[in-house]
Amino acid sequence: MGKLQLTLIAATLLSGCQTVEKALPAGSAPVSLSGPTASAIAVDMASRLADQIGPAGTTTIRMKNDSSEFATALEAALKGWGYTVIIDGKTAKDVQPVELAYAIDGIDGQVLARLTTSSIALGRAYTPTAAGATPSSPLSIMQRN
């Protein structure tokens, strides 16, 4: 009788150890942003990134060459903060750029924006509006060692 109870308890505990096949819910998808929405999100995320990485005068940022509304707006926002932004991959030998990856996803009528470097990841949800976008979540900051 004790072995049966032990087996049932183990089976019950292990049944909670299942993994999900998809990283994001089925409703998430890459999203196309209007110019004002992309700009509002890029300006906010660039300011948050500027709080976390090195000073603008000495930090160079390398981004993927992309012609999307968000990539263009993010590049302009970072340059507005005084950062040198490289999109063609070419740097001087003595320059160690900060590699910046970004992602925009849509889920449940909101937009999730993420910026990632080798040392930090930022994320925030936004609600698109006619005039741009408003944050709908606190800023998520993950620091890496």
ZIHUTA-V183547 format. One record per residue. N is the residue number from 1. RES is the residue in three letters. PHI is phi as a letter, one per 30 degrees, with the letter a starting at -180 (NA if undefined). D_FIRST is the distance of its C-alpha to the first C-alpha in Angstrom with 1 decimal. Layout:
n: (N | N)
res: (RES | RES)
phi: (PHI | PHI)
d_first: (D_FIRST | D_FIRST)
//
This chain:
n: (1 | 2 | 3 | 4 | 5 | 6 | 7 | 8 | 9 | 10 | 11 | 12 | 13 | 14 | 15 | 16 | 17 | 18 | 19 | 20 | 21 | 22 | 23 | 24 | 25 | 26 | 27 | 28 | 29 | 30 | 31 | 32 | 33 | 34 | 35 | 36 | 37 | 38 | 39 | 40 | 41 | 42 | 43 | 44 | 45 | 46 | 47 | 48 | 49 | 50 | 51 | 52 | 53 | 54 | 55 | 56 | 57 | 58 | 59 | 60 | 61 | 62 | 63 | 64 | 65 | 66 | 67 | 68 | 69 | 70 | 71 | 72 | 73 | 74 | 75 | 76 | 77 | 78 | 79 | 80 | 81 | 82 | 83 | 84 | 85 | 86 | 87 | 88 | 89 | 90 | 91 | 92 | 93 | 94 | 95 | 96 | 97 | 98 | 99 | 100 | 101 | 102 | 103 | 104 | 105 | 106 | 107 | 108 | 109 | 110 | 111 | 112 | 113 | 114 | 115 | 116 | 117 | 118 | 119 | 120 | 121 | 122 | 123 | 124 | 125 | 126 | 127 | 128 | 129 | 130 | 131 | 132 | 133 | 134 | 135 | 136 | 137 | 138 | 139 | 140 | 141 | 142 | 143 | 144 | 145)
res: (MET | GLY | LYS | LEU | GLN | LEU | THR | LEU | ILE | ALA | ALA | THR | LEU | LEU | SER | GLY | CYS | GLN | THR | VAL | GLU | LYS | ALA | LEU | PRO | ALA | GLY | SER | ALA | PRO | VAL | SER | LEU | SER | GLY | PRO | THR | ALA | SER | ALA | ILE | ALA | VAL | ASP | MET | ALA | SER | ARG | LEU | ALA | ASP | GLN | ILE | GLY | PRO | ALA | GLY | THR | THR | THR | ILE | ARG | MET | LYS | ASN | ASP | SER | SER | GLU | PHE | ALA | THR | ALA | LEU | GLU | ALA | ALA | LEU | LYS | GLY | TRP | GLY | TYR | THR | VAL | ILE | ILE | ASP | GLY | LYS | THR | ALA | LYS | ASP | VAL | GLN | PRO | VAL | GLU | LEU | ALA | TYR | ALA | ILE | ASP | GLY | ILE | ASP | GLY | GLN | VAL | LEU | ALA | ARG | LEU | THR | THR | SER | SER | ILE | ALA | LEU | GLY | ARG | ALA | TYR | THR | PRO | THR | ALA | ALA | GLY | ALA | THR | PRO | SER | SER | PRO | LEU | SER | ILE | MET | GLN | ARG | ASN)
phi: (NA | d | d | d | d | d | d | d | d | d | d | d | d | d | d | d | c | c | c | c | d | c | d | c | e | e | d | d | a | e | b | c | c | d | e | d | d | e | d | d | d | d | d | d | d | d | d | d | d | d | d | c | c | d | d | e | d | c | c | c | c | c | c | d | d | b | c | d | e | d | d | d | d | d | e | d | d | d | d | d | d | j | d | d | c | c | c | c | i | c | b | d | d | d | c | c | d | d | d | c | c | b | b | b | b | c | a | h | i | c | c | c | c | b | b | b | b | d | c | a | b | c | b | a | c | b | c | d | b | d | c | l | a | b | d | c | b | d | d | c | b | b | c | c | c)
d_first: (0.0 | 3.8 | 5.5 | 5.3 | 6.5 | 8.8 | 10.0 | 10.9 | 12.6 | 14.4 | 15.5 | 16.8 | 18.7 | 20.2 | 21.3 | 23.9 | 25.4 | 27.6 | 31.3 | 34.2 | 36.6 | 39.7 | 41.0 | 42.8 | 42.0 | 43.5 | 46.4 | 47.8 | 50.9 | 53.9 | 56.5 | 60.3 | 61.9 | 65.3 | 67.7 | 67.5 | 63.7 | 63.5 | 66.1 | 64.4 | 61.1 | 62.8 | 64.9 | 61.9 | 59.7 | 62.7 | 63.3 | 59.7 | 59.8 | 63.1 | 61.5 | 58.9 | 60.9 | 64.1 | 67.5 | 69.3 | 72.3 | 70.4 | 67.4 | 67.7 | 65.1 | 64.4 | 63.1 | 62.4 | 65.5 | 64.6 | 66.9 | 64.5 | 65.6 | 62.9 | 63.9 | 67.5 | 66.9 | 64.7 | 67.3 | 70.0 | 67.9 | 67.2 | 70.9 | 71.7 | 69.8 | 72.0 | 69.6 | 70.9 | 68.9 | 68.9 | 67.8 | 69.4 | 67.5 | 70.7 | 71.0 | 73.2 | 72.0 | 71.7 | 69.7 | 65.9 | 65.0 | 61.8 | 60.0 | 59.1 | 56.7 | 56.3 | 54.5 | 54.9 | 52.3 | 52.3 | 49.3 | 49.4 | 53.2 | 53.1 | 54.1 | 52.0 | 54.3 | 53.2 | 55.3 | 54.0 | 55.6 | 54.2 | 53.7 | 52.9 | 51.6 | 52.7 | 51.5 | 52.4 | 52.3 | 55.6 | 56.7 | 59.7 | 62.7 | 66.2 | 67.7 | 65.0 | 61.5 | 59.9 | 56.8 | 53.8 | 51.4 | 51.7 | 52.6 | 49.7 | 50.6 | 48.5 | 50.1 | 49.4 | 50.1)
//
